C-alpha cells in the first residue's frame, strides 16, 4: 500500500477532530443542529488552517443519510463516499485554474438540476478571489437566489479581493492561525499513534516554524522523520530548519550578563559557519526577553533554563533590549547581510549593559530623608527672612474706605480743586498698585534668591 502523508492521513473527519477553530466550529454545529442553514458560506484564512476541511465536513453533515446533524453517522454510503472523496453531489472547483466567465457559466448550467444521490448539491470553490470580474458578475444572481437543493461554499486566503457584492451574500467565517501549543498537542497525538520517538523541544520548534498552519506542521513533521531516520530529535530538527536551539539563546544571555564583546563576536562567527538563520535567532531572543520581563512581574517562569537569569537584568534594560531587538529585526533586510545586522544588534545590547535590580538600603533612605528635611528647613529660614523684609501693605479695601470718608467730609470746591484731587487720587492709586506689585515680586523665588544672596534691592516696578 502506498504511503499516505500525515497531512492527508490525519485530516479531520468530523467537527470534534478540528483543532484551533472553535469559534467557527461552534457556529456551524449550531446551524446544523437547529436547522438554520444559509445558502452560501465564505471561509477565509491563511494556508493550512482548515478551510477546505471544514467545507467537506459541513457538506458531509448536510448529506448524511441518517439526518442533517453536526455528527454524521460515518456508516452510510454518503459518509463513506465523503471519506474516500468520491461523493457525486460534491463539486470542488479550483478557481485559480478556472478564472474565465465561460468556466463559471458551464458550472452554473447544472445548478437547477436535482442532486444525484443526496439532499444538496454542494459547490466548493477554492481560492475564489482568483475569479475574474466577469465570473463574479455571472455568479451573483444564482448566488443570491439559488435553488433550495444547492449550497455554495467559498474558500479564500485573500478576502479583500472578493467583491463586496459577493461578500454581502455569504456568511463569512475567518479562520484564525492555530496556536503553537495546539499544534504541539496535535503532533504529540499523531506521533504517539505512529509510534515515533520524539522530544518536547523538537515539537516546539516544529510548531513554531509552522506559523499557525497545521498542514505545514504535519509536512515539516514528515520531513523531520525522514531527516532523523525514523525518529525526531531536537538536533536533527534544528539542522533541518536552520534554526537555533535554546542553548544558543542561553549562551548569548550569559555573554550579555558578562559584557564579553570578544566572546560574543566569536560566537556569532561560529553560528555563521553553522548556517544558522539570524532572523530566527533574533525572534527567539525576543521571546526570551519577553519571558524574562513577565517573570519580573510574576516572580516565576515556566522555562526552567531561564531560572538562573531571574534578577540578573533590570526592568529598564529588558524594555530597552526588547526595543533594540524589534528594531534589529526590522532593519535586518537593510543590512549588507544578516550576519552584519545581527552583530550590530548585539553590539547595541552590549552598549546598554544590564544592571542588576538593587533596592536602596534603609541607611541611604534615611540620609535622603535627612537631606530633604534639611533642605526644607533652609527654605523656611529664607521665607522668614523675606517676610521680615517685606513691607506691611495696607489693604485696598481700607484705602478705598478712607478715600470715601475723606470725600464725604470735604465740602464741594471749585473745578480746579476737584481736578487737583483727582490727580492726587490717581497718584495714590498708582502707589498702592506698586505696593501690591512689590509684594508679589518678593514672593518670586528668583527675586528672593537675589535679595538673599546678593543683597539686591527693588528699584522700580513697571506694571505690564
Secondary structure, 3 states (H helix, E strand, C coil): CCCCCHHHHCCCCCHHHCCCCHHHHHHHHHHHHCCCCCCEEEEECCCCCCHHHHHHHHHHHHHCCCCCCCCCCCCCHHHHHHHHCCCCCEEEEECCCCCCHHHHHHHHCCCCCCCCCCCCEEEEEECHHHCCHHHHHHHHHHHHCCCCCEEEEEEECCHHHCCHHHHCCCEEEECCCCCHHHHHHHHHHHHHHHCCCCCHHHHHHHHHHCCCCHHHHHHHHHHHHHHCCCCCCHHHHHHHHCCCCHHHHHHHHHHHHHCCHHHHHHHHHHHHHCCCCHHHHHHHHHHHHHHHHHHHHHCCCCCHHHHHHCCCCCHHHHHHHHHHHHHHHHHHHHCCCHHHHHHHHHHHHHHCCCCCCCCCCHHHHHHHHHHHHHHHHHHHHHHHHHHHHCCCCCCHHHHHHHHHHHHHHCCCCCHHHHHHHHHHHHHHHHHHHHHHHHHHHHHCHHHHHHHHHHCCCCCCCCCC
